[in-house]
Amino acid sequence: MNKDNSAPHGFSHGFFWSEDAKSDLLRMITEGYKLFDISVILSEKYKARITHSCVSSTMKRMGWAVRDFIEKTEVKTYKNLTIPMDDYMVSCDYHAPYYSEIWTNRLLLIAEKFKIRKHVLAGDLYDFNFMSKFPAEEKKSLDDEIKDSGQIYKILDYFDKTYLIQGNHERRIGNMTEGRVMSRHLFRAFGHEAFESKIYYSLYDRIQIEDKYMILHPKSYSQISTAVSKRMAEKFGMHVLNAHGHFCGLTYDRSGKYLCVDLGGCFDMNSIEYCTMRTTSHPFWNNGFGMIRGGKFYLFHKETDFDYWLGGTK
């Protein structure tokens, strides 16, 4: 007769610990789950009654001292937004009220042509010029910007869902007020219902479409078109659609696997003072936007034949 009252190897209070169950247990211990939470998760997964004492005794039997493990804390962790693959229009850098009617209307026409009702807007929807730290000959007031940006609401109204990520111009507000007032507060002040019902505003400067596309408005900048998007593609291991630089370009990274795209923007360069009144060696800005349809990306730019895309040819 076996006088040892402990459960046979692999069993604990009637539950057989398979290799998969042990692997799950080890993973959750490593990730800092509490014993009670482990018991609930494993009970649900394996359709068995697994108590926290059962988990504790199994850990001891496997040589893992319960007291030695660090549990999860309540400190906030960060994870950027990931959305499912679908058809999306992708645009950026409107700098309202300095947006381009031509390029905004072109985006709406392409969206209507291909029945696309979702939109990723990669930052700098508004210029927030009144908060700029740079000197200007003519600086708009907040009242002026609200009044002169009214038409931009049409692009927000058109789409059923717009994912707006934070660009450097959205960050202007928080930077100048030491975080007391943020851009999301001003969106409400601009007073349009789309911000309440149709727009998801992310505090991150990037968003992923599954593990295939990363759309971002990075802090990094280069005067060489696609230089930043190439580095980001190699860093994150996915296709990168890049805003912020105001250039348009499409190439591949050094591996030849990932698209590296500069999206351009829907701004009107002739309305922006520091582009037109001051001369630099920087490249001219390029207008543009993108479309993801059927998992494939298409870039629209100044050399695009919009008559072809918007005509009878499918």
Rosetta blueprint (number, residue, H / E / L):
1 M L
2 N L
3 K L
4 D L
5 N L
6 S L
7 A L
8 P L
9 H L
10 G L
11 F E
12 S E
13 H L
14 G L
15 F E
16 F E
17 W L
18 S L
19 E H
20 D H
21 A H
22 K H
23 S H
24 D H
25 L H
26 L H
27 R H
28 M H
29 I H
30 T H
31 E L
32 G L
33 Y L
34 K L
35 L H
36 F H
37 D H
38 I H
39 S H
40 V H
41 I H
42 L H
43 S H
44 E H
45 K H
46 Y H
47 K L
48 A L
49 R L
50 I L
51 T L
52 H H
53 S H
54 C H
55 V H
56 S H
57 S H
58 T H
59 M H
60 K H
61 R H
62 M L
63 G L
64 W L
65 A L
66 V H
67 R H
68 D H
69 F L
70 I L
71 E L
72 K L
73 T L
74 E L
75 V L
76 K L
77 T L
78 Y L
79 K L
80 N L
81 L E
82 T E
83 I E
84 P L
85 M L
86 D L
87 D L
88 Y E
89 M E
90 V E
91 S E
92 C L
93 D L
94 Y L
95 H L
96 A E
97 P L
98 Y L
99 Y E
100 S L
101 E H
102 I H
103 W H
104 T H
105 N H
106 R H
107 L H
108 L H
109 L H
110 I H
111 A H
112 E H
113 K H
114 F L
115 K L
116 I L
117 R L
118 K E
119 H E
120 V E
121 L E
122 A L
123 G L
124 D L
125 L L
126 Y E
127 D L
128 F L
129 N H
130 F H
131 M H
132 S L
133 K L
134 F L
135 P L
136 A L
137 E L
138 E L
139 K L
140 K L
141 S L
142 L H
143 D H
144 D H
145 E H
146 I H
147 K H
148 D H
149 S L
150 G H
151 Q H
152 I H
153 Y H
154 K H
155 I H
156 L H
157 D H
158 Y H
159 F L
160 D L
161 K E
162 T E
163 Y E
164 L E
165 I L
166 Q L
167 G L
168 N L
169 H L
170 E L
171 R H
172 R H
173 I H
174 G H
175 N H
176 M H
177 T H
178 E L
179 G L
180 R L
181 V L
182 M L
183 S H
184 R H
185 H H
186 L H
187 F H
188 R H
189 A H
190 F H
191 G L
192 H L
193 E L
194 A H
195 F H
196 E H
197 S H
198 K L
199 I E
200 Y E
201 Y E
202 S L
203 L L
204 Y L
205 D L
206 R E
207 I E
208 Q E
209 I E
210 E L
211 D L
212 K L
213 Y E
214 M E
215 I E
216 L E
217 H L
218 P L
219 K L
220 S L
221 Y L
222 S L
223 Q L
224 I L
225 S L
226 T L
227 A H
228 V H
229 S H
230 K H
231 R H
232 M H
233 A H
234 E H
235 K H
236 F H
237 G L
238 M L
239 H E
240 V E
241 L E
242 N E
243 A L
244 H L
245 G L
246 H L
247 F L
248 C E
249 G E
250 L E
251 T E
252 Y E
253 D L
254 R L
255 S L
256 G L
257 K L
258 Y L
259 L E
260 C E
261 V E
262 D E
263 L E
264 G L
265 G L
266 C L
267 F E
268 D L
269 M H
270 N H
271 S H
272 I L
273 E H
274 Y H
275 C H
276 T H
277 M L
278 R L
279 T L
280 T L
281 S L
282 H L
283 P L
284 F L
285 W L
286 N L
287 N L
288 G E
289 F E
290 G E
291 M E
292 I E
293 R E
294 G L
295 G L
296 K E
297 F E
298 Y E
299 L E
300 F E
301 H E
302 K L
303 E L
304 T L
305 D L
306 F H
307 D H
308 Y H
309 W H
310 L H
311 G L
312 G L
313 T L
314 K L
